[in-house]
Amino acid sequence: MTTYQASDRYAARKTHGGGGGVGYMILAVFLGLAVAILAIVSVVLVKEADDARDEAAIAAGTTDQSAHQAESNVSLPLQSFAGTTGENAEELALAHEATSAVLPPVPAGELVKVHMTLKDMVVEIAPGVRYNTWAFDGHGAPGPVVHVREGQMVEMTLTNGGAIPHSIDFHAARIAPNIAFKDVAPGESFTFRFRANDPGVYMYHCGTKPVLAHIANGMYGAIIVQPKEGMPAADNEYVLVGSEWYLNGDGVSEPASLDMNKARTRLADWVTFNGYANQYVTHPLTADPGETTRFWVVAAGPTNNVNFHVVGTIFDRAWVNSDLKSPPQRGVQTVVVPAGGGAVFDVKVDDVGLYPFVSHAFADVDLGQVGLLKVGNPKGGSTH
């Protein structure tokens, strides 16, 4: 209908004088310029997409042209391996040694030396599901918890035992990233220092391009800076690092690796606390009735937030956005911990029972981001 009306108006102009011909020529020139601009934009966008794929190929340690072509031909929807586990998943989950969530002590002295050696290693991320990680400290994912006191000097030494360049970026540091967070080549080491002057719970991660790939491959962890004046007393303190995994296979028949298309489109296969799906359901964290339990929570992503909530109770104190200098919020039900952010939560539970802790984005619960706080010696199981 629009095309017909435009043609009709042009015919009327031709009938009533010669100005219509000039107008048509101007319109034709304008349309030609628009087509040329669109063509240029398309070329630029294709080049940007090719560059992104090349970065991913470099990060994966391959620049094979056939692999590049295969990736470029992938179309949505992508295949999800969510929920696919080994046949004896329940037995494997029980046999799995859960990652310790207990907050380690602050080292004594003014200088805290941290040395991590990067290592390419296969880890289990769900029962019978293996994944090729790039790991901090040969530790799997997440890397080890760094716990310091406000004002201490942190000396970080990074040794690259992997196959490609890596780096480490501390969100707790005020330092020039081009100097401290630079790439370290395979086989080399690099040391830098920063003073931990900002109390809070922070993320650290590899900052080498493409950062999406390096974080998604397990290169993240938590650094906790205790306020020098201390925190309110807590009986139990646990560290939870949320993250998601994007698999190019089910990880059961052979170890999976990163699917960058899934990572870009946020199609996670597994979402976890401390790197392994549901591990604190099979192996709950514990407390006694009447005790205060403190959760130090980091959302490592690379993309998802952690919408932290403990079922059956309310946060007595919540230090949001890693702000330990301001008074905590009280009586809070759920707090969004943004990707790359952190927060601290206190809960005092008086009654015996099983209290699930989750990201209240329940799609992530279904993919493994759930655990249990076991208070006392309850009977039965959880409904969540």
N, C-alpha and C positions, 0 to 999 in steps of 0.2 A: 504493500500500500504506500509506503513512504517513497519508494523508487518511482512508482507511477506518478505521484503528485509532483515530484521534482521534475520529471520529464515534461509533464503538462505545463508547469510554470515556464520552463525553458522555451517550449513551443510558443507560448503566448508572447514572450519577449521578442522572439524572432518575427512574429507577425506585426508587432507594433513598432519596430525600429531596429537599427543595426547594433545597438548597445548590447544586445543579448549575446552576439558572437564574441565580443571582447570579454564579457563575463564568463563565458564558457571556457575561453582560453585560460583565464586566470584560475578558474576552478581546476582545469586539467593540470596546470603547473603545480598548484597546491597539492593535488592528489599524488602527483609524481614525487614531490618532495616527501610527502608522508610515507609513501611506500619505501623510498630510499632510506629514511630514518628507521623504519621498522626493520628493514634488512640489516642495518648496522647493529641495532640493538640485539637482534637475534644472534648475530655472529659473536657479539660480546658475551651474551649469556651462555652460549655453547662453549666458548673458551673457558669461562669461569667454571662451568660444570666439569669440563675436561681437566682443568687444573685441580679441582677438588678431588677427582678420582685419582689423579696422579699422586697427590699428597697421601691419599689412603693407601695406594700401592706401595709408596716408599715406606710408609709407616709399617706396612705388613711385611716389609723386607723383600718385595718383589716388584719388578717393573715389567713383568712379562706382558707382551702385547695381547696375547690371546686372553689372558685373565682380564686385562683392561677392557677388551671388547665384550667379553662375557658379562662383566658387571654393567657395562653401559646398556646392554640389552635386557637387563632385568626390568620387569614391569610389575606394577602393583595389581592385586594384593600380594604381599609377600607371604611365604609359608611360615606359620608360627609353630614353634616346638614347645609352647607353653604347656606345662604339666606332664610332659613326656619324661619318664624316669626309668631306672632299671626295674626289671621284673620283680625283684625282691626288695622293693623300695622301703617297706616298713623295717625290715631287718637291717638294711643299709643305714637308715636314719638312726636307728638305735646304736649301731656300731660306730657311727660318726663321732669323733671327738669334737665337741662344740668349741668354737672359738671363745676363749676367756673374755668375758665382758667386764671383768673386775678392773676398776681404775687402779693402775700401778702407782706406787708412792712417788713423791717428788724427790729427785736426787739431791743429796747434800752439796753444799758449796756454792760459790758464786758463778762458776762456769759449768755448764752442762754440755758434755760432748756427746753428739749423736752421730753414729756412723752406719749408713745403710748401703748395702751392696745390691744393686739391681740384678735380677735373675729371670730369665725366661723359664717358666715352669708350668706344669699341668696341675691344676687343682680341681677338687670336686666342689660344685656350687649347688647341687641338689642331689638326692639319693641316686647314685649311679650315673650322674651327669658330670662329665669332665670338660674342662675348658683350658685353652692355652693362654695363660696370663703373662703379662710383663709385671713382675712383682717387686715391690720394695722390700729389701732386706731378706730376699728369699723366703718371704713370709706368706705368700699368697695375697689375697685381698680381704679386708683392707691391710695396709701396712701397720707396723707397730704403733701403739699410742705413745705420743711424746707428752710427758707431763712435767711442767715446770712451774715455778713460782714467779709472780710478777717481779720484775727487776733483774732476774737472772739473765746471764749472757748465754745464748745458745750457739754452740759451734757445730755446724752441720758439715759432714764430709760425705759426699756421694761418690761411690765407686760404681762404674757401669760395667757389669758383668754380662750384659745383654748383647744383642746383635746389631742394634741401631742406636742413634743418639737419644738420650733422655735428659731430663732436668727435674728439679724439685722446686715447687712454689709454695711458700708458707703464707697463708692468709693472716697469720698472727704477726708478720714482720712488716716493719716500715723500712723499706730498703729499695734501692733502684733495681728493678727486675732485670734490666739488660745486663747488669753486673753480677747479681747473685743468682738469678734463676736461669742462667745460660745453659745451653746444651752441653752435655758431657759425652764425648765420643766413646765407643766401645773400648774397654781396656784401660780407660783413664779415670782419674779421680779429681775432685774439685772440692775445696773447702771455703765456706764463708761464715760470717758471724752476724747475729742480730740480737738486740736486747729485747726481751719479752716484756714490754712496758704496758701492754693492754690486756687486762684480764678477760677471760672468756673461753669459749670452746670453738675451735676453728678447724677448717679443712686444710690439709696439704695435698698436693697432687703434682703430677708431671705437667709441665707447661709447654712441652715441645709440640709443634704443629704436626698433624692436626690434633688439637687438644681433645676433641671429642673421642678420637680413637684411643688416645693414651689413657684417659680416664676410664672409658668403657672397657679397656683391657685390664683393669684392676689397679691402676696406679693412683691410689688415693689413701688417705688416712686422717686421723684426728690428732691435733695438738691442743692441749688444755693448759691454760695459763691461770693458776690459782691467784685470787686477789691477795695481796700481802697482808691485808687485815683479816683474812680468813672468810669462811662462809658459815652460815648456820649449821649446826651439827646434823649429821646424817649417819644412820647406822649402816647403810649399804650404798655403794656408789658403782654404777654400771655405765659403760660407754657403748653407745649404739651408733653405727655408721650405716646409713641407708644408701643403697645403690641398686642399679638395674643392669641386666645382662642381655645382650643381643647376639643370638647364635646363628651361625651359618649351617648348622646341622643339629641333630638331637643331642649330641654329646655322649650318647650311650654306646653306639657301635665304635666310635672313635672320638677323640677330643675335638670339641667344636672350637671355632675361632670367631672373630668379630664379623658381623654382617653390618657394614656401614650404611647400607640402605635402610635397614631396620632402625639403626641408631638415629639416622636423620629424620625418620618418620615416627619415632617414638614407639615402635612396636616391640616392646620388651617381651622376652620369653620368661624371664625370672626377675623378681624384685626381692631384695633381701635386706636383712640386718646382719652386718658383719660378714657378708660374703656368701652365706649359705642359706638356702630357703628353709624356713620353718624350724631352724635348728633349736631355737629356744622354746618350741612347743614340745619337742621330744625330750629336750634337756632344759627344763625351766630355770630361770633365775629365781633366787630364793630370798625370803625375808621372814621374820617372825612377827606375830601379831603385835601391833602397837609400835612397830619400828617405822622410821622414815627412810624411804628409799629414794635415792637421787639418780636421775637419768641424765647423762651428758649425751646429747644427740647432735649428730652431724648429718646433713643431707649431701652426700658426695655426688649424687646424680649418676651419670653426667647431666641429666636433664630433669628428672622427677623431683618434686618437693616431697617432704615427709610431713604429713598432716597428723602430728603426734597426738595420741589419745590412749588413755588407759581405761579399759572397760570396767565399770563397777566402782569407780571412784572419781574424784575431781582433784586437779592439781592444787595442793596447798600453796605452793609457790611456783611461779613460772618466770624465768629470766629470758625474755624474748629477744631474738636477734643478737644473741651472744652478749647482751649488755649486762655486765655484772656490776657496773658502777651505779646504776639506778635501782630503786626499790623494785622488788619483783611484783608481778601481777598475782592476784590471789583469786581462788575460786574459779579457775579457768577449766573449761572442758576439753578443748582441742586447740592446738597452736600449729600454725603453718611454719615449718622450718624450710626456707627456700633452698633450692639447689645451690650449693656453694656456701650455705649458711649453717648456723648452729644455735642451740638453745639448751637451757638447763631446767629440769623439772623435779620437784619434790612431791612425793605422795606419802601420806601416813595412813596405813591400812590397819584397822583394828581387828577385823573379822577374818577367820580362817577361810581360805578359798583360793581359786585360780582366777587371776586377773589378767586377761589378755592385754598386751600393749601392741598397738597397730599404727599403721598409717590409715587414717579414716577415709582415704581414697580406696574404697574396698576392692577395686580391680587389682590394686597392688597387694592386698591381703590374699586374694585368690592366687596370686603369682608368687607368694612366699614371704611377704613382709609382715610377719606376725610372730609374736612370742608370748610366753606366759610368765607372770610373776606369781610364783607359788608361795603363798603366805601360810605358814604353819604346815600341818599335815592333812590336807583336805582329802575327802573321798570323792570318787567319780572323776569325770572329765569336764572340759570346757565346752560351752555351746558355740563358741566363735571359732 
